[in-house]
Amino acid sequence: MRVKVHVSLKPGVLDPQGKAVGDALGRLGFGEVGGVRVGKTIELELKDGLSRADAEKRVKEMCETLLANTVVERYSIELA
Amino acid sequence: MRVKVHVSLKPGVLDPQGKAVGDALGRLGFGEVGGVRVGKTIELELKDGLSRADAEKRVKEMCETLLANTVVERYSIELA
């Protein structure tokens, strides 16, 4: 089973990488760009035999343990 | 207008960050995880007044110029 985890900074948390990308786009002539935020997408391949409910539960544990820093980041889980 | 750009490594390109995450998950007891790939999601806020077609064309230019390294990465554009 293939699972996608989207991790992004919570609203209000400063995003220096996004700021740098936005500034660079402005310098390159893309003046129509307002804000930019950069997040991560983690694609996991899970071994077969897990139910969808179990897979979601386990991936949630992975997010809380390692994949996201829940102080400043939020995540969403997308089962394929 | 809000636009999401997903950037990921092309299949076959080594992903050391994904490998590190996969190894760490294994050590943490998540043995059901096979492969892991890590990509980026870039959320852009575009100023109003652009048509959807123009927005897609401009964001494609941004991807080719700055956001993705098309030698080793592929991207997809999602208009909100």
Backbone of each chain as nested JSON, in Angstrom:
{
  "chains": [
    {"id": "A", "residues": [
      {"number": 1, "name": "MET", "atoms": {"N": [0.84, -1.203, 0.0], "CA": [0.0, 0.0, 0.0], "C": [0.874, 1.253, 0.0]}},
      {"number": 2, "name": "ARG", "atoms": {"N": [0.471, 2.216, -0.802], "CA": [1.243, 3.449, -0.908], "C": [0.533, 4.548, -0.107]}},
      {"number": 3, "name": "VAL", "atoms": {"N": [1.285, 5.257, 0.698], "CA": [0.714, 6.303, 1.547], "C": [1.516, 7.579, 1.342]}},
      {"number": 4, "name": "LYS", "atoms": {"N": [0.808, 8.713, 1.203], "CA": [1.486, 10.011, 1.113], "C": [1.227, 10.792, 2.386]}},
      {"number": 5, "name": "VAL", "atoms": {"N": [2.273, 11.357, 2.951], "CA": [2.133, 12.222, 4.12], "C": [2.563, 13.628, 3.714]}},
      {"number": 6, "name": "HIS", "atoms": {"N": [1.687, 14.587, 3.914], "CA": [2.006, 15.986, 3.624], "C": [2.321, 16.694, 4.941]}},
      {"number": 7, "name": "VAL", "atoms": {"N": [3.495, 17.279, 5.038], "CA": [3.895, 17.997, 6.253], "C": [4.136, 19.449, 5.888]}},
      {"number": 8, "name": "SER", "atoms": {"N": [3.46, 20.361, 6.589], "CA": [3.672, 21.788, 6.317], "C": [3.729, 22.547, 7.63]}},
      {"number": 9, "name": "LEU", "atoms": {"N": [4.328, 23.718, 7.583], "CA": [4.397, 24.551, 8.782], "C": [2.999, 25.043, 9.145]}},
      {"number": 10, "name": "LYS", "atoms": {"N": [2.722, 25.131, 10.428], "CA": [1.439, 25.678, 10.861], "C": [1.351, 27.142, 10.448]}},
      {"number": 11, "name": "PRO", "atoms": {"N": [0.118, 27.627, 10.222], "CA": [-0.032, 29.048, 9.888], "C": [0.556, 29.907, 11.007]}},
      {"number": 12, "name": "GLY", "atoms": {"N": [1.254, 30.954, 10.641], "CA": [1.833, 31.834, 11.647], "C": [3.279, 31.515, 11.968]}},
      {"number": 13, "name": "VAL", "atoms": {"N": [3.732, 30.296, 11.62], "CA": [5.136, 29.947, 11.854], "C": [5.965, 30.485, 10.693]}},
      {"number": 14, "name": "LEU", "atoms": {"N": [7.032, 31.193, 11.015], "CA": [7.887, 31.775, 9.977], "C": [8.478, 30.69, 9.095]}},
      {"number": 15, "name": "ASP", "atoms": {"N": [8.532, 30.945, 7.784], "CA": [9.041, 29.971, 6.826], "C": [10.161, 30.619, 6.017]}},
      {"number": 16, "name": "PRO", "atoms": {"N": [11.403, 30.581, 6.532], "CA": [12.509, 31.263, 5.841], "C": [12.758, 30.701, 4.447]}},
      {"number": 17, "name": "GLN", "atoms": {"N": [12.546, 29.381, 4.279], "CA": [12.764, 28.779, 2.958], "C": [11.734, 29.33, 1.96]}},
      {"number": 18, "name": "GLY", "atoms": {"N": [10.492, 29.403, 2.401], "CA": [9.453, 29.967, 1.542], "C": [9.729, 31.422, 1.212]}},
      {"number": 19, "name": "LYS", "atoms": {"N": [10.204, 32.173, 2.218], "CA": [10.544, 33.584, 1.998], "C": [11.65, 33.704, 0.953]}},
      {"number": 20, "name": "ALA", "atoms": {"N": [12.667, 32.855, 1.05], "CA": [13.786, 32.899, 0.103], "C": [13.305, 32.572, -1.307]}},
      {"number": 21, "name": "VAL", "atoms": {"N": [12.441, 31.564, -1.434], "CA": [11.912, 31.195, -2.754], "C": [11.085, 32.346, -3.314]}},
      {"number": 22, "name": "GLY", "atoms": {"N": [10.234, 32.953, -2.474], "CA": [9.408, 34.067, -2.93], "C": [10.252, 35.243, -3.391]}},
      {"number": 23, "name": "ASP", "atoms": {"N": [11.304, 35.583, -2.614], "CA": [12.186, 36.689, -3.005], "C": [12.882, 36.385, -4.33]}},
      {"number": 24, "name": "ALA", "atoms": {"N": [13.352, 35.151, -4.473], "CA": [14.062, 34.767, -5.703], "C": [13.119, 34.847, -6.899]}},
      {"number": 25, "name": "LEU", "atoms": {"N": [11.875, 34.387, -6.737], "CA": [10.911, 34.476, -7.842], "C": [10.674, 35.935, -8.225]}},
      {"number": 26, "name": "GLY", "atoms": {"N": [10.572, 36.821, -7.229], "CA": [10.396, 38.24, -7.514], "C": [11.56, 38.789, -8.327]}},
      {"number": 27, "name": "ARG", "atoms": {"N": [12.783, 38.441, -7.922], "CA": [13.971, 38.916, -8.643], "C": [14.022, 38.378, -10.072]}},
      {"number": 28, "name": "LEU", "atoms": {"N": [13.444, 37.197, -10.278], "CA": [13.461, 36.573, -11.612], "C": [12.331, 37.083, -12.506]}},
      {"number": 29, "name": "GLY", "atoms": {"N": [11.554, 38.028, -12.006], "CA": [10.519, 38.627, -12.851], "C": [9.108, 38.11, -12.626]}},
      {"number": 30, "name": "PHE", "atoms": {"N": [8.953, 37.251, -11.624], "CA": [7.62, 36.723, -11.332], "C": [6.962, 37.575, -10.249]}},
      {"number": 31, "name": "GLY", "atoms": {"N": [6.632, 38.813, -10.613], "CA": [6.106, 39.767, -9.643], "C": [4.709, 39.438, -9.162]}},
      {"number": 32, "name": "GLU", "atoms": {"N": [4.022, 38.512, -9.841], "CA": [2.651, 38.166, -9.444], "C": [2.607, 37.256, -8.226]}},
      {"number": 33, "name": "VAL", "atoms": {"N": [3.772, 36.834, -7.745], "CA": [3.802, 35.911, -6.61], "C": [3.722, 36.684, -5.303]}},
      {"number": 34, "name": "GLY", "atoms": {"N": [2.734, 36.371, -4.49], "CA": [2.65, 36.932, -3.152], "C": [3.402, 36.018, -2.197]}},
      {"number": 35, "name": "GLY", "atoms": {"N": [2.708, 35.386, -1.294], "CA": [3.368, 34.521, -0.333], "C": [3.762, 33.168, -0.894]}},
      {"number": 36, "name": "VAL", "atoms": {"N": [4.807, 32.589, -0.304], "CA": [5.246, 31.238, -0.668], "C": [5.486, 30.448, 0.615]}},
      {"number": 37, "name": "ARG", "atoms": {"N": [5.007, 29.214, 0.667], "CA": [5.278, 28.322, 1.798], "C": [5.809, 27.015, 1.229]}},
      {"number": 38, "name": "VAL", "atoms": {"N": [6.812, 26.454, 1.895], "CA": [7.395, 25.205, 1.415], "C": [7.135, 24.101, 2.437]}},
      {"number": 39, "name": "GLY", "atoms": {"N": [6.633, 22.983, 1.971], "CA": [6.396, 21.833, 2.84], "C": [7.041, 20.58, 2.279]}},
      {"number": 40, "name": "LYS", "atoms": {"N": [6.814, 19.471, 2.962], "CA": [7.397, 18.191, 2.554], "C": [6.303, 17.194, 2.204]}},
      {"number": 41, "name": "THR", "atoms": {"N": [6.596, 16.323, 1.272], "CA": [5.716, 15.197, 0.983], "C": [6.54, 13.923, 1.156]}},
      {"number": 42, "name": "ILE", "atoms": {"N": [6.068, 13.043, 1.997], "CA": [6.786, 11.793, 2.247], "C": [5.944, 10.641, 1.72]}},
      {"number": 43, "name": "GLU", "atoms": {"N": [6.48, 9.917, 0.745], "CA": [5.76, 8.777, 0.169], "C": [6.281, 7.49, 0.785]}},
      {"number": 44, "name": "LEU", "atoms": {"N": [5.385, 6.749, 1.404], "CA": [5.767, 5.501, 2.075], "C": [5.177, 4.326, 1.319]}},
      {"number": 45, "name": "GLU", "atoms": {"N": [5.961, 3.289, 1.152], "CA": [5.451, 2.029, 0.612], "C": [5.336, 1.074, 1.794]}},
      {"number": 46, "name": "LEU", "atoms": {"N": [4.089, 0.676, 2.13], "CA": [3.882, -0.243, 3.259], "C": [3.732, -1.666, 2.748]}},
      {"number": 47, "name": "LYS", "atoms": {"N": [4.238, -2.611, 3.53], "CA": [4.116, -4.021, 3.129], "C": [2.651, -4.424, 3.105]}},
      {"number": 48, "name": "ASP", "atoms": {"N": [2.298, -5.362, 2.234], "CA": [0.907, -5.784, 2.073], "C": [0.396, -6.481, 3.336]}},
      {"number": 49, "name": "GLY", "atoms": {"N": [-0.934, -6.546, 3.454], "CA": [-1.538, -7.279, 4.565], "C": [-2.093, -6.375, 5.652]}},
      {"number": 50, "name": "LEU", "atoms": {"N": [-1.808, -5.069, 5.571], "CA": [-2.385, -4.139, 6.544], "C": [-3.75, -3.658, 6.04]}},
      {"number": 51, "name": "SER", "atoms": {"N": [-4.72, -3.578, 6.932], "CA": [-5.996, -2.954, 6.547], "C": [-5.776, -1.451, 6.414]}},
      {"number": 52, "name": "ARG", "atoms": {"N": [-6.703, -0.77, 5.742], "CA": [-6.57, 0.677, 5.598], "C": [-6.603, 1.369, 6.953]}},
      {"number": 53, "name": "ALA", "atoms": {"N": [-7.465, 0.882, 7.838], "CA": [-7.571, 1.501, 9.169], "C": [-6.264, 1.34, 9.946]}},
      {"number": 54, "name": "ASP", "atoms": {"N": [-5.69, 0.121, 9.902], "CA": [-4.416, -0.119, 10.596], "C": [-3.301, 0.722, 9.984]}},
      {"number": 55, "name": "ALA", "atoms": {"N": [-3.295, 0.797, 8.648], "CA": [-2.248, 1.573, 7.973], "C": [-2.323, 3.023, 8.423]}},
      {"number": 56, "name": "GLU", "atoms": {"N": [-3.521, 3.577, 8.447], "CA": [-3.67, 4.982, 8.834], "C": [-3.2, 5.195, 10.273]}},
      {"number": 57, "name": "LYS", "atoms": {"N": [-3.539, 4.252, 11.154], "CA": [-3.147, 4.36, 12.556], "C": [-1.627, 4.323, 12.7]}},
      {"number": 58, "name": "ARG", "atoms": {"N": [-0.992, 3.385, 11.983], "CA": [0.46, 3.259, 12.073], "C": [1.165, 4.485, 11.493]}},
      {"number": 59, "name": "VAL", "atoms": {"N": [0.658, 4.989, 10.367], "CA": [1.306, 6.152, 9.751], "C": [1.129, 7.375, 10.649]}},
      {"number": 60, "name": "LYS", "atoms": {"N": [-0.006, 7.459, 11.33], "CA": [-0.205, 8.556, 12.285], "C": [0.858, 8.481, 13.393]}},
      {"number": 61, "name": "GLU", "atoms": {"N": [1.123, 7.255, 13.883], "CA": [2.187, 7.077, 14.882], "C": [3.54, 7.529, 14.329]}},
      {"number": 62, "name": "MET", "atoms": {"N": [3.805, 7.173, 13.052], "CA": [5.087, 7.58, 12.438], "C": [5.2, 9.1, 12.389]}},
      {"number": 63, "name": "CYS", "atoms": {"N": [4.087, 9.762, 12.058], "CA": [4.093, 11.227, 11.98], "C": [4.393, 11.829, 13.345]}},
      {"number": 64, "name": "GLU", "atoms": {"N": [3.711, 11.307, 14.367], "CA": [3.879, 11.869, 15.71], "C": [5.286, 11.597, 16.243]}},
      {"number": 65, "name": "THR", "atoms": {"N": [5.868, 10.459, 15.842], "CA": [7.168, 10.056, 16.378], "C": [8.33, 10.684, 15.628]}},
      {"number": 66, "name": "LEU", "atoms": {"N": [8.235, 10.724, 14.298], "CA": [9.417, 11.096, 13.514], "C": [9.145, 12.087, 12.394]}},
      {"number": 67, "name": "LEU", "atoms": {"N": [8.053, 11.894, 11.647], "CA": [7.932, 12.599, 10.367], "C": [7.598, 14.079, 10.509]}},
      {"number": 68, "name": "ALA", "atoms": {"N": [6.852, 14.437, 11.554], "CA": [6.473, 15.838, 11.727], "C": [6.882, 16.314, 13.115]}},
      {"number": 69, "name": "ASN", "atoms": {"N": [7.22, 17.579, 13.209], "CA": [7.429, 18.211, 14.508], "C": [6.125, 18.94, 14.825]}},
      {"number": 70, "name": "THR", "atoms": {"N": [5.288, 18.287, 15.646], "CA": [3.921, 18.792, 15.811], "C": [3.843, 20.1, 16.602]}},
      {"number": 71, "name": "VAL", "atoms": {"N": [4.974, 20.558, 17.122], "CA": [4.969, 21.882, 17.755], "C": [4.759, 22.959, 16.69]}},
      {"number": 72, "name": "VAL", "atoms": {"N": [5.435, 22.81, 15.568], "CA": [5.376, 23.849, 14.537], "C": [4.819, 23.35, 13.197]}},
      {"number": 73, "name": "GLU", "atoms": {"N": [4.605, 22.04, 13.067], "CA": [4.146, 21.509, 11.786], "C": [2.823, 20.767, 11.938]}},
      {"number": 74, "name": "ARG", "atoms": {"N": [2.053, 20.743, 10.849], "CA": [0.863, 19.911, 10.81], "C": [1.037, 18.906, 9.672]}},
      {"number": 75, "name": "TYR", "atoms": {"N": [0.264, 17.828, 9.73], "CA": [0.419, 16.807, 8.689], "C": [-0.947, 16.279, 8.278]}},
      {"number": 76, "name": "SER", "atoms": {"N": [-0.997, 15.75, 7.053], "CA": [-2.195, 15.043, 6.621], "C": [-1.756, 13.758, 5.938]}},
      {"number": 77, "name": "ILE", "atoms": {"N": [-2.592, 12.733, 6.044], "CA": [-2.263, 11.397, 5.548], "C": [-3.222, 11.056, 4.412]}},
      {"number": 78, "name": "GLU", "atoms": {"N": [-2.668, 10.604, 3.296], "CA": [-3.465, 10.276, 2.116], "C": [-3.158, 8.835, 1.718]}},
      {"number": 79, "name": "LEU", "atoms": {"N": [-4.138, 7.939, 1.914], "CA": [-3.943, 6.526, 1.541], "C": [-4.252, 6.352, 0.06]}},
      {"number": 80, "name": "ALA", "atoms": {"N": [-3.399, 5.631, -0.646], "CA": [-3.615, 5.464, -2.101], "C": [-4.74, 4.456, -2.347]}}
    ]},
    {"id": "B", "residues": [
      {"number": 1, "name": "MET", "atoms": {"N": [-5.068, 33.769, -6.221], "CA": [-5.209, 32.351, -6.542], "C": [-4.111, 31.547, -5.85]}},
      {"number": 2, "name": "ARG", "atoms": {"N": [-4.504, 30.405, -5.334], "CA": [-3.537, 29.562, -4.623], "C": [-3.133, 28.395, -5.531]}},
      {"number": 3, "name": "VAL", "atoms": {"N": [-1.838, 28.146, -5.621], "CA": [-1.327, 27.083, -6.488], "C": [-0.373, 26.209, -5.678]}},
      {"number": 4, "name": "LYS", "atoms": {"N": [-0.512, 24.898, -5.837], "CA": [0.424, 23.975, -5.191], "C": [1.302, 23.328, -6.249]}},
      {"number": 5, "name": "VAL", "atoms": {"N": [2.592, 23.311, -6.002], "CA": [3.529, 22.635, -6.891], "C": [4.146, 21.476, -6.118]}},
      {"number": 6, "name": "HIS", "atoms": {"N": [4.031, 20.284, -6.675], "CA": [4.64, 19.105, -6.051], "C": [5.913, 18.76, -6.818]}},
      {"number": 7, "name": "VAL", "atoms": {"N": [7.029, 18.713, -6.114], "CA": [8.31, 18.393, -6.745], "C": [8.84, 17.112, -6.113]}},
      {"number": 8, "name": "SER", "atoms": {"N": [9.147, 16.124, -6.944], "CA": [9.69, 14.874, -6.396], "C": [10.81, 14.384, -7.307]}},
      {"number": 9, "name": "LEU", "atoms": {"N": [11.667, 13.558, -6.745], "CA": [12.753, 13.002, -7.544], "C": [12.188, 12.049, -8.588]}},
      {"number": 10, "name": "LYS", "atoms": {"N": [12.795, 12.036, -9.759], "CA": [12.373, 11.083, -10.788], "C": [12.649, 9.657, -10.318]}},
      {"number": 11, "name": "PRO", "atoms": {"N": [11.846, 8.709, -10.799], "CA": [12.089, 7.31, -10.434], "C": [13.511, 6.923, -10.863]}},
      {"number": 12, "name": "GLY", "atoms": {"N": [14.198, 6.19, -10.022], "CA": [15.548, 5.756, -10.361], "C": [16.623, 6.669, -9.8]}},
      {"number": 13, "name": "VAL", "atoms": {"N": [16.257, 7.894, -9.424], "CA": [17.239, 8.796, -8.826], "C": [17.353, 8.472, -7.335]}},
      {"number": 14, "name": "LEU", "atoms": {"N": [18.58, 8.293, -6.857], "CA": [18.791, 7.963, -5.449], "C": [18.247, 9.067, -4.553]}},
      {"number": 15, "name": "ASP", "atoms": {"N": [17.621, 8.67, -3.443], "CA": [17.025, 9.628, -2.511], "C": [17.588, 9.366, -1.114]}},
      {"number": 16, "name": "PRO", "atoms": {"N": [18.732, 9.97, -0.79], "CA": [19.375, 9.698, 0.504], "C": [18.502, 10.117, 1.691]}},
      {"number": 17, "name": "GLN", "atoms": {"N": [17.743, 11.215, 1.517], "CA": [16.882, 11.655, 2.616], "C": [15.788, 10.62, 2.87]}},
      {"number": 18, "name": "GLY", "atoms": {"N": [15.189, 10.114, 1.787], "CA": [14.173, 9.077, 1.928], "C": [14.746, 7.813, 2.562]}},
      {"number": 19, "name": "LYS", "atoms": {"N": [15.965, 7.452, 2.156], "CA": [16.63, 6.27, 2.73], "C": [16.844, 6.452, 4.226]}},
      {"number": 20, "name": "ALA", "atoms": {"N": [17.281, 7.649, 4.627], "CA": [17.524, 7.931, 6.043], "C": [16.231, 7.839, 6.841]}},
      {"number": 21, "name": "VAL", "atoms": {"N": [15.139, 8.395, 6.279], "CA": [13.847, 8.342, 6.967], "C": [13.389, 6.884, 7.09]}},
      {"number": 22, "name": "GLY", "atoms": {"N": [13.527, 6.123, 5.998], "CA": [13.115, 4.713, 6.024], "C": [13.898, 3.919, 7.058]}},
      {"number": 23, "name": "ASP", "atoms": {"N": [15.219, 4.12, 7.115], "CA": [16.053, 3.418, 8.09], "C": [15.639, 3.795, 9.51]}},
      {"number": 24, "name": "ALA", "atoms": {"N": [15.386, 5.085, 9.729], "CA": [15.007, 5.544, 11.067], "C": [13.671, 4.931, 11.481]}},
      {"number": 25, "name": "LEU", "atoms": {"N": [12.711, 4.878, 10.548], "CA": [11.414, 4.27, 10.866], "C": [11.601, 2.8, 11.227]}},
      {"number": 26, "name": "GLY", "atoms": {"N": [12.468, 2.095, 10.5], "CA": [12.73, 0.687, 10.811], "C": [13.279, 0.526, 12.223]}},
      {"number": 27, "name": "ARG", "atoms": {"N": [14.24, 1.387, 12.583], "CA": [14.837, 1.32, 13.924], "C": [13.824, 1.638, 15.012]}},
      {"number": 28, "name": "LEU", "atoms": {"N": [12.815, 2.446, 14.667], "CA": [11.795, 2.838, 15.651], "C": [10.678, 1.799, 15.772]}},
      {"number": 29, "name": "GLY", "atoms": {"N": [10.788, 0.707, 15.048], "CA": [9.805, -0.362, 15.194], "C": [8.749, -0.404, 14.104]}},
      {"number": 30, "name": "PHE", "atoms": {"N": [8.898, 0.454, 13.087], "CA": [7.923, 0.445, 11.999], "C": [8.435, -0.442, 10.867]}},
      {"number": 31, "name": "GLY", "atoms": {"N": [8.472, -1.751, 11.136], "CA": [9.046, -2.697, 10.189], "C": [8.22, -2.876, 8.929]}},
      {"number": 32, "name": "GLU", "atoms": {"N": [6.97, -2.396, 8.937], "CA": [6.119, -2.571, 7.751], "C": [6.454, -1.602, 6.634]}},
      {"number": 33, "name": "VAL", "atoms": {"N": [7.391, -0.681, 6.896], "CA": [7.729, 0.312, 5.882], "C": [8.761, -0.249, 4.913]}},
      {"number": 34, "name": "GLY", "atoms": {"N": [8.419, -0.229, 3.633], "CA": [9.364, -0.598, 2.593], "C": [10.101, 0.653, 2.149]}},
      {"number": 35, "name": "GLY", "atoms": {"N": [9.886, 1.096, 0.934], "CA": [10.583, 2.274, 0.432], "C": [10.001, 3.577, 0.934]}},
      {"number": 36, "name": "VAL", "atoms": {"N": [10.849, 4.592, 1.015], "CA": [10.408, 5.946, 1.379], "C": [11.034, 6.93, 0.389]}},
      {"number": 37, "name": "ARG", "atoms": {"N": [10.234, 7.875, -0.115], "CA": [10.746, 8.945, -0.979], "C": [10.271, 10.269, -0.388]}},
      {"number": 38, "name": "VAL", "atoms": {"N": [11.139, 11.252, -0.397], "CA": [10.775, 12.557, 0.161], "C": [10.767, 13.601, -0.951]}},
      {"number": 39, "name": "GLY", "atoms": {"N": [9.686, 14.349, -1.029], "CA": [9.57, 15.425, -2.024], "C": [9.209, 16.735, -1.367]}},
      {"number": 40, "name": "LYS", "atoms": {"N": [8.999, 17.755, -2.199], "CA": [8.663, 19.088, -1.703], "C": [7.292, 19.498, -2.207]}},
      {"number": 41, "name": "THR", "atoms": {"N": [6.597, 20.282, -1.416], "CA": [5.366, 20.92, -1.863], "C": [5.545, 22.416, -1.7]}},
      {"number": 42, "name": "ILE", "atoms": {"N": [5.36, 23.16, -2.766], "CA": [5.528, 24.616, -2.708], "C": [4.161, 25.251, -2.945]}},
      {"number": 43, "name": "GLU", "atoms": {"N": [3.676, 25.979, -1.946], "CA": [2.384, 26.658, -2.075], "C": [2.613, 28.105, -2.428]}},
      {"number": 44, "name": "LEU", "atoms": {"N": [2.052, 28.518, -3.566], "CA": [2.221, 29.889, -4.028], "C": [0.893, 30.623, -3.939]}},
      {"number": 45, "name": "GLU", "atoms": {"N": [0.944, 31.866, -3.488], "CA": [-0.233, 32.728, -3.534], "C": [-0.003, 33.719, -4.675]}},
      {"number": 46, "name": "LEU", "atoms": {"N": [-0.833, 33.629, -5.724], "CA": [-0.669, 34.538, -6.862], "C": [-1.642, 35.694, -6.737]}},
      {"number": 47, "name": "LYS", "atoms": {"N": [-1.2, 36.868, -7.174], "CA": [-2.083, 38.034, -7.124], "C": [-3.287, 37.817, -8.035]}},
      {"number": 48, "name": "ASP", "atoms": {"N": [-4.403, 38.415, -7.68], "CA": [-5.644, 38.223, -8.439], "C": [-5.531, 38.817, -9.845]}},
      {"number": 49, "name": "GLY", "atoms": {"N": [-6.414, 38.383, -10.741], "CA": [-6.466, 38.961, -12.071], "C": [-5.872, 38.072, -13.146]}},
      {"number": 50, "name": "LEU", "atoms": {"N": [-5.198, 36.985, -12.743], "CA": [-4.659, 36.046, -13.725], "C": [-5.73, 35.012, -14.067]}},
      {"number": 51, "name": "SER", "atoms": {"N": [-5.847, 34.672, -15.337], "CA": [-6.73, 33.562, -15.707], "C": [-6.058, 32.26, -15.278]}},
      {"number": 52, "name": "ARG", "atoms": {"N": [-6.833, 31.197, -15.196], "CA": [-6.26, 29.905, -14.796], "C": [-5.201, 29.446, -15.801]}},
      {"number": 53, "name": "ALA", "atoms": {"N": [-5.478, 29.676, -17.077], "CA": [-4.519, 29.244, -18.108], "C": [-3.207, 30.012, -17.971]}},
      {"number": 54, "name": "ASP", "atoms": {"N": [-3.3, 31.351, -17.769], "CA": [-2.087, 32.156, -17.602], "C": [-1.337, 31.745, -16.339]}},
      {"number": 55, "name": "ALA", "atoms": {"N": [-2.1, 31.503, -15.253], "CA": [-1.457, 31.118, -13.999], "C": [-0.671, 29.821, -14.202]}},
      {"number": 56, "name": "GLU", "atoms": {"N": [-1.289, 28.859, -14.866], "CA": [-0.605, 27.574, -15.068], "C": [0.667, 27.753, -15.901]}},
      {"number": 57, "name": "LYS", "atoms": {"N": [0.571, 28.608, -16.932], "CA": [1.726, 28.854, -17.805], "C": [2.862, 29.51, -17.01]}},
      {"number": 58, "name": "ARG", "atoms": {"N": [2.519, 30.499, -16.186], "CA": [3.548, 31.212, -15.422], "C": [4.178, 30.29, -14.374]}},
      {"number": 59, "name": "VAL", "atoms": {"N": [3.352, 29.486, -13.717], "CA": [3.903, 28.601, -12.684], "C": [4.794, 27.541, -13.326]}},
      {"number": 60, "name": "LYS", "atoms": {"N": [4.433, 27.115, -14.535], "CA": [5.291, 26.168, -15.26], "C": [6.662, 26.822, -15.502]}},
      {"number": 61, "name": "GLU", "atoms": {"N": [6.658, 28.093, -15.907], "CA": [7.928, 28.806, -16.101], "C": [8.723, 28.866, -14.796]}},
      {"number": 62, "name": "MET", "atoms": {"N": [8.02, 29.129, -13.68], "CA": [8.71, 29.168, -12.374], "C": [9.358, 27.824, -12.065]}},
      {"number": 63, "name": "CYS", "atoms": {"N": [8.63, 26.742, -12.377], "CA": [9.173, 25.402, -12.111], "C": [10.435, 25.155, -12.924]}},
      {"number": 64, "name": "GLU", "atoms": {"N": [10.368, 25.502, -14.217], "CA": [11.502, 25.238, -15.11], "C": [12.701, 26.116, -14.743]}},
      {"number": 65, "name": "THR", "atoms": {"N": [12.425, 27.335, -14.222], "CA": [13.492, 28.294, -13.937], "C": [14.118, 28.078, -12.569]}},
      {"number": 66, "name": "LEU", "atoms": {"N": [13.259, 27.828, -11.555], "CA": [13.774, 27.839, -10.179], "C": [13.312, 26.673, -9.326]}},
      {"number": 67, "name": "LEU", "atoms": {"N": [12.019, 26.322, -9.4], "CA": [11.458, 25.462, -8.367], "C": [11.89, 23.999, -8.473]}},
      {"number": 68, "name": "ALA", "atoms": {"N": [12.134, 23.539, -9.692], "CA": [12.516, 22.136, -9.856], "C": [13.815, 22.048, -10.652]}},
      {"number": 69, "name": "ASN", "atoms": {"N": [14.61, 21.055, -10.35], "CA": [15.775, 20.733, -11.166], "C": [15.343, 19.603, -12.087]}},
      {"number": 70, "name": "THR", "atoms": {"N": [14.983, 19.968, -13.325], "CA": [14.322, 18.985, -14.195], "C": [15.259, 17.885, -14.683]}},
      {"number": 71, "name": "VAL", "atoms": {"N": [16.537, 17.987, -14.361], "CA": [17.43, 16.865, -14.697], "C": [17.083, 15.658, -13.819]}},
      {"number": 72, "name": "VAL", "atoms": {"N": [16.831, 15.912, -12.549], "CA": [16.585, 14.793, -11.625], "C": [15.214, 14.848, -10.964]}},
      {"number": 73, "name": "GLU", "atoms": {"N": [14.475, 15.94, -11.169], "CA": [13.179, 16.06, -10.495], "C": [12.045, 16.226, -11.506]}},
      {"number": 74, "name": "ARG", "atoms": {"N": [10.853, 15.795, -11.106], "CA": [9.647, 16.083, -11.891], "C": [8.711, 16.897, -11.019]}},
      {"number": 75, "name": "TYR", "atoms": {"N": [7.78, 17.585, -11.671], "CA": [6.861, 18.416, -10.892], "C": [5.451, 18.299, -11.445]}},
      {"number": 76, "name": "SER", "atoms": {"N": [4.485, 18.605, -10.593], "CA": [3.103, 18.71, -11.052], "C": [2.5, 19.957, -10.421]}},
      {"number": 77, "name": "ILE", "atoms": {"N": [1.574, 20.564, -11.153], "CA": [0.972, 21.829, -10.739], "C": [-0.501, 21.609, -10.455]}},
      {"number": 78, "name": "GLU", "atoms": {"N": [-0.943, 22.088, -9.304], "CA": [-2.339, 21.906, -8.887], "C": [-2.928, 23.294, -8.588]}},
      {"number": 79, "name": "LEU", "atoms": {"N": [-3.857, 23.737, -9.441], "CA": [-4.502, 25.046, -9.221], "C": [-5.669, 24.88, -8.248]}},
      {"number": 80, "name": "ALA", "atoms": {"N": [-5.769, 25.772, -7.268], "CA": [-6.857, 25.655, -6.286], "C": [-8.18, 26.125, -6.889]}}
    ]}
  ]
}
